[in-house]
């Protein structure tokens, strides 16, 4: 509900204020990112982008590649939603480098899935399939069933675009 979103926004804003006052840049980066996500969900793209960029700057300043990579991935999603595919690709690729550096296999796989779907939108189906298969394998190994299910549905879509109906249907049947 609107009241819940407003309460969440107030909580993140308060956390941002406290983190700034206490000199906690990692917490500031997280709060900025969370506020950016709320704005993104509300389709306030410019404001969301600004929060993501501020979060990335704080994360870069303290050398937190994970937070910086997460925010770059969010920027990639935003750019893709706005139809700026070249910018989205650049953001996803930079996010993958940072997330790989941070060692977070789950976030790497999720970002690979996002990049895979961007490649599918661009008609680069073989590259999309490769990225999605790699992401799916990692998510299966990690045991993230929700993200694995999304990766399977995405892979199924690419397989269907490649006219591989039976393989696509098989992926859909395995999605949980």
C-alpha positions in Angstrom: 0.0 0.0 0.0 1.0 3.6 -0.3 1.3 3.9 3.5 3.7 1.0 3.5 5.9 2.5 0.8 5.9 5.9 2.6 6.8 4.2 5.9 9.6 2.3 4.1 10.9 5.5 2.5 10.9 7.2 5.9 12.8 4.4 7.5 15.5 4.4 4.7 15.7 8.2 4.9 16.2 8.0 8.7 18.8 5.3 8.2 20.6 7.5 5.7 20.6 10.5 8.1 21.9 8.4 11.0 24.6 6.7 8.8 25.7 10.1 7.6 25.8 11.6 11.1 27.7 8.5 12.5 30.2 8.4 9.6 29.1 5.0 8.3 29.6 5.2 4.5 28.7 1.5 3.8 25.3 2.0 5.5 24.9 5.3 3.7 25.5 3.5 0.4 23.0 0.8 1.2 20.3 3.3 2.3 20.9 5.4 -0.8 20.5 2.2 -2.9 17.3 1.2 -1.1 15.8 4.7 -1.6 16.9 4.4 -5.3 15.1 1.1 -5.6 11.9 2.6 -4.2 12.1 5.5 -6.7 12.8 3.0 -9.5 9.8 1.0 -8.6 7.7 4.1 -8.7 9.1 4.9 -12.2 11.0 8.0 -11.0 14.0 7.1 -13.1 16.0 10.3 -12.9 15.7 10.4 -9.1 16.5 6.7 -8.9 19.6 7.1 -11.1 20.8 9.9 -8.8 20.5 7.7 -5.7 22.2 4.8 -7.4 25.1 7.1 -8.5 25.5 8.5 -5.0 25.5 5.0 -3.6 28.1 3.9 -6.1 30.3 6.9 -5.3 30.2 6.0 -1.6 30.8 2.3 -2.3 33.7 3.1 -4.6 35.2 5.5 -2.0 35.4 2.7 0.6 36.3 0.0 -1.9 33.0 -2.0 -1.6 32.9 -3.7 -5.0 29.7 -5.6 -4.0 27.5 -2.6 -3.3 29.0 -0.7 -6.3 28.2 -3.8 -8.5 24.7 -4.1 -7.2 24.0 -0.4 -8.0 25.5 -0.7 -11.4 23.3 -3.7 -12.1 20.3 -1.6 -11.0 21.4 1.2 -13.3 21.6 -1.4 -16.1 18.0 -2.4 -15.4 16.9 1.2 -15.4 18.7 1.9 -18.7 17.2 -1.2 -20.3 13.7 -0.1 -19.2 14.3 3.3 -20.8 15.4 1.7 -24.0 19.1 2.7 -23.7 20.5 -0.7 -24.5 24.1 0.4 -25.1 24.2 2.0 -21.7 22.5 -1.0 -20.1 25.1 -3.3 -21.6 27.9 -1.2 -20.3 26.4 -1.0 -16.8 25.8 -4.8 -16.7 29.3 -5.6 -17.9 30.9 -3.3 -15.3 28.6 -4.7 -12.7 29.7 -8.2 -13.6 33.4 -7.3 -13.2 32.8 -5.7 -9.8 30.6 -8.5 -8.6 33.1 -11.1 -9.7 35.8 -9.2 -7.9 33.6 -9.3 -4.7 33.1 -13.1 -5.1 29.3 -13.0 -4.9 28.4 -15.8 -7.3 24.6 -15.4 -6.8 24.7 -11.7 -7.8 27.0 -12.5 -10.7 24.5 -15.1 -12.0 21.6 -12.7 -11.6 23.4 -10.0 -13.5 24.4 -12.5 -16.2 20.7 -13.3 -16.5 19.8 -9.6 -16.9 22.6 -9.2 -19.5 21.3 -12.4 -21.2 17.8 -10.9 -21.6 19.3 -7.7 -23.0 21.2 -9.8 -25.6 17.9 -11.5 -26.4 16.2 -8.1 -26.9 19.1 -7.2 -29.2 18.6 -10.4 -31.2 21.9 -11.9 -30.0 20.3 -15.2 -29.1 23.4 -17.4 -28.9 25.1 -15.0 -26.5 21.8 -14.7 -24.5 21.5 -18.5 -24.3 25.1 -18.9 -23.2 24.8 -16.3 -20.4 21.4 -17.7 -19.2 22.8 -21.3 -19.2 25.8 -20.2 -17.2 23.6 -18.2 -14.8 21.2 -21.1 -14.4 24.0 -23.6 -13.6 25.4 -21.2 -10.9 22.0 -20.6 -9.3 21.2 -24.3 -9.3 24.5 -25.0 -7.6 24.0 -22.2 -5.0 20.5 -23.4 -4.3 18.7 -20.1 -5.0 15.4 -21.7 -6.2 13.6 -18.5 -6.8 16.3 -17.0 -9.0 16.8 -20.4 -10.7 13.1 -20.4 -11.6 13.4 -17.0 -13.2 16.6 -18.1 -15.1 14.7 -21.1 -16.4 11.8 -19.1 -17.7 14.2 -16.6 -19.3 16.2 -19.5 -20.9 12.9 -21.0 -22.1 12.0 -17.7 -23.8 15.3 -17.6 -25.6 15.0 -21.3 -26.7 11.5 -20.6 -28.0 12.9 -17.6 -30.0 15.5 -20.1 -31.4 12.6 -22.4 -32.5 13.7 -25.0 -30.0 10.2 -25.7 -28.7 10.8 -28.9 -26.8 13.9 -27.6 -25.0 11.9 -24.4 -24.1 9.0 -26.4 -22.8 11.3 -28.6 -20.8 12.9 -25.5 -19.1 9.4 -24.2 -18.3 8.4 -27.5 -16.7 11.5 -27.4 -14.5 10.9 -23.9 -13.3 9.6 -23.8 -9.8 
